[in-house]
Amino acid sequence: MENINQLRDIAMALAIGIGVLGPSLGIGIIVSKGLEAIGRNPAAESKIRANMILGVAFTESLAIYALVIALIIKFV
């Protein structure tokens, strides 16, 4: 029984660790390109910022899904 709990903990750690890697890179790229675009065209800052925040929110939802999967592994 102890072996199963250890494997479950490893699976949980891998699920959240790998599951957050992609969204964190994605958020970095989104913000980088958004700031680049604002630097090139400051007049469009409000439109760029709104779209950037929307993209970050959708990308962050993927990390939340990874957290939910890790919690399901832990408690089910």
Backbone bond lengths (Angstrom), bond angles and torsions (degrees), N, CA, C in turn:
res aa  C-N    CA-C-N  psi(-1)  N-CA   C-N-CA  omega(-1)  CA-C   N-CA-C  phi
1 M - - - 1.452 - - 1.530 110.97 -
2 E 1.310 117.00 -35.69 1.460 121.43 179.49 1.529 110.95 -63.76
3 N 1.350 116.44 -36.22 1.458 121.24 178.49 1.521 111.97 -62.30
4 I 1.322 116.49 -41.25 1.463 121.35 -179.69 1.522 110.33 -63.95
5 N 1.316 117.60 -41.29 1.464 120.94 179.45 1.525 111.14 -65.76
6 Q 1.318 116.96 -37.96 1.460 119.81 178.17 1.526 111.13 -67.16
7 L 1.315 117.08 -41.77 1.462 120.96 177.37 1.521 111.04 -64.76
8 R 1.322 116.58 -37.54 1.460 121.11 178.03 1.535 110.26 -64.08
9 D 1.326 116.32 -41.30 1.465 119.91 178.96 1.531 111.40 -65.67
10 I 1.325 116.81 -39.28 1.467 120.54 177.81 1.528 110.28 -65.95
11 A 1.333 117.05 -42.76 1.466 120.77 178.75 1.524 110.98 -63.10
12 M 1.327 116.47 -39.51 1.460 120.56 178.68 1.531 110.36 -64.16
13 A 1.322 116.48 -44.99 1.463 120.60 -179.67 1.530 111.19 -64.23
14 L 1.312 117.41 -40.85 1.464 120.36 177.98 1.527 111.54 -66.88
15 A 1.330 117.22 -39.82 1.467 120.73 -179.25 1.525 110.90 -61.61
16 I 1.305 117.31 -45.94 1.459 119.22 -178.61 1.526 110.72 -76.95
17 G 1.315 118.15 -36.70 1.461 121.10 -179.15 1.513 112.67 -65.58
18 I 1.311 117.03 -49.53 1.459 121.07 179.72 1.531 110.46 -74.71
19 G 1.334 116.35 -35.05 1.456 120.48 -178.63 1.514 114.00 -68.66
20 V 1.303 118.66 -22.02 1.463 121.90 -179.90 1.530 110.94 -95.10
21 L 1.301 117.31 -17.05 1.460 120.82 -178.28 1.527 111.98 -61.48
22 G 1.312 117.25 -48.55 1.464 121.18 -179.12 1.525 113.32 -63.29
23 P 1.335 117.47 -52.33 1.464 118.00 178.71 1.524 114.27 -60.54
24 S 1.321 117.62 -34.41 1.469 118.41 179.65 1.531 110.93 -67.29
25 L 1.314 117.13 -39.94 1.462 120.41 175.36 1.530 110.79 -65.97
26 G 1.323 115.87 -41.07 1.457 120.76 179.28 1.513 112.48 -61.92
27 I 1.327 116.95 -43.71 1.464 120.60 179.16 1.531 110.10 -63.64
28 G 1.305 116.71 -41.03 1.459 119.88 177.67 1.521 112.32 -60.35
29 I 1.315 116.49 -42.80 1.468 120.77 179.58 1.525 110.65 -67.92
30 I 1.336 117.15 -43.17 1.467 120.69 -179.58 1.526 110.81 -60.05
31 V 1.324 116.59 -48.31 1.466 120.03 -178.07 1.527 110.56 -66.89
32 S 1.313 117.12 -39.98 1.461 120.38 178.97 1.525 111.42 -59.97
33 K 1.316 116.11 -48.78 1.467 120.10 -178.81 1.524 111.29 -69.14
34 G 1.330 117.00 -34.46 1.462 119.59 177.09 1.514 112.09 -64.44
35 L 1.323 116.78 -43.14 1.459 119.88 178.33 1.524 111.54 -67.60
36 E 1.326 116.46 -34.60 1.461 120.64 174.95 1.528 110.75 -61.82
37 A 1.330 115.12 -44.39 1.459 119.94 -179.43 1.524 111.48 -65.72
38 I 1.318 117.21 -39.11 1.468 120.61 177.39 1.524 109.83 -65.46
39 G 1.312 117.50 -38.52 1.453 120.60 177.33 1.523 112.81 -63.63
40 R 1.319 116.66 -34.73 1.462 120.32 179.87 1.527 112.22 -78.30
41 N 1.341 116.48 -34.78 1.462 120.45 -176.02 1.529 109.44 -137.56
42 P 1.317 117.70 79.92 1.474 120.44 -177.03 1.525 113.79 -62.34
43 A 1.330 117.81 -22.63 1.461 120.48 -179.36 1.535 111.54 -67.66
44 A 1.314 117.72 -25.93 1.462 121.61 -178.51 1.525 112.45 -97.11
45 E 1.328 116.32 21.68 1.466 120.03 -174.68 1.530 113.17 -58.29
46 S 1.313 118.53 -43.21 1.466 120.03 -175.97 1.522 111.66 -65.90
47 K 1.329 118.09 -40.82 1.464 121.12 178.32 1.528 110.85 -67.46
48 I 1.320 116.09 -42.57 1.468 120.03 -179.34 1.522 110.22 -65.46
49 R 1.333 116.62 -43.62 1.460 120.32 -178.83 1.530 111.17 -63.73
50 A 1.329 117.28 -41.63 1.465 120.36 179.74 1.526 110.63 -61.84
51 N 1.324 116.52 -45.53 1.472 119.88 179.29 1.523 111.62 -67.92
52 M 1.320 116.83 -35.44 1.462 120.69 178.85 1.529 110.10 -64.99
53 I 1.318 117.16 -45.26 1.468 120.35 179.66 1.518 111.02 -64.47
54 L 1.327 117.37 -38.39 1.459 120.84 176.92 1.528 110.91 -63.39
55 G 1.320 116.81 -43.05 1.467 120.47 177.94 1.523 112.28 -64.26
56 V 1.328 116.67 -39.78 1.469 120.41 177.80 1.525 110.25 -65.04
57 A 1.325 117.44 -39.41 1.466 120.30 -179.87 1.527 110.88 -64.67
58 F 1.335 117.45 -43.66 1.461 119.90 178.47 1.529 111.66 -65.59
59 T 1.308 116.42 -38.48 1.459 120.42 179.38 1.530 110.25 -67.78
60 E 1.318 116.24 -39.81 1.472 120.47 179.12 1.522 111.32 -65.16
61 S 1.332 117.41 -28.97 1.464 119.59 178.44 1.531 111.24 -62.68
62 L 1.321 117.45 -29.82 1.464 119.90 176.75 1.530 110.81 -65.68
63 A 1.319 116.97 -37.52 1.466 120.27 176.98 1.526 110.33 -67.07
64 I 1.320 117.01 -35.86 1.471 119.95 177.71 1.523 110.40 -66.32
65 Y 1.341 117.16 -38.29 1.467 119.76 175.57 1.528 110.60 -60.82
66 A 1.317 117.79 -40.97 1.464 121.29 178.12 1.526 110.35 -62.72
67 L 1.327 116.82 -39.48 1.462 120.35 177.22 1.523 110.93 -64.01
68 V 1.325 117.51 -42.03 1.462 120.94 178.77 1.518 111.02 -62.76
69 I 1.318 117.40 -42.22 1.469 121.19 177.67 1.526 110.52 -62.37
70 A 1.333 116.61 -42.14 1.460 119.64 178.91 1.524 111.00 -63.73
71 L 1.315 117.70 -39.05 1.468 120.45 178.29 1.529 111.21 -69.01
72 I 1.316 117.15 -35.92 1.465 119.70 176.46 1.521 109.89 -64.60
73 I 1.331 117.39 -42.04 1.468 120.32 177.10 1.510 110.67 -61.15
74 K 1.314 116.68 -40.87 1.471 120.62 -176.11 1.526 112.86 -68.47
75 F 1.335 116.85 -43.79 1.456 119.37 -169.61 1.516 115.85 -106.40
76 V 1.334 118.29 -2.61 1.471 118.78 -179.99 1.503 109.73 -114.05
